[in-house]
Amino acid sequence: MGQIKIYGVKDRLNPVKETLSDVIHSCMVEALGFPEDKRFHRFFPMEKEDFYYASGRTVSYTIIEVSMFEGRSAEAKKQLIRLLFERIQDKLSISSEDIEITIFETPMHNWGIRGVPGDELALPYKVDV
């Protein structure tokens, strides 16, 4: 299971939402073995005056937060990060300097999905990749 939150300046984020979602999802599928039909993305387009960022960043600055079950290897998570940087730059021309990625992992029993705790779900994919 994975939930993705994407934050950015509204005028820059809104026009690229669909492509960015496709890119993120392709990276999750390739690096972590997520099923093609499991996409849970939430976009948070913000007014420029509500989104502060460090010097050296531009209005294309984008934050990607990935919440998922714990259990993936460090190498699988690094691969996800590498793919995100590479593909976002290639497909959307957003510099790696303008992308920040954070992965939050929680035990499956801390999730509630379809009426049951996450550790009681029968998943059609592996978490320990």
Disulfide bonds with the S-S distance in Angstrom:
none
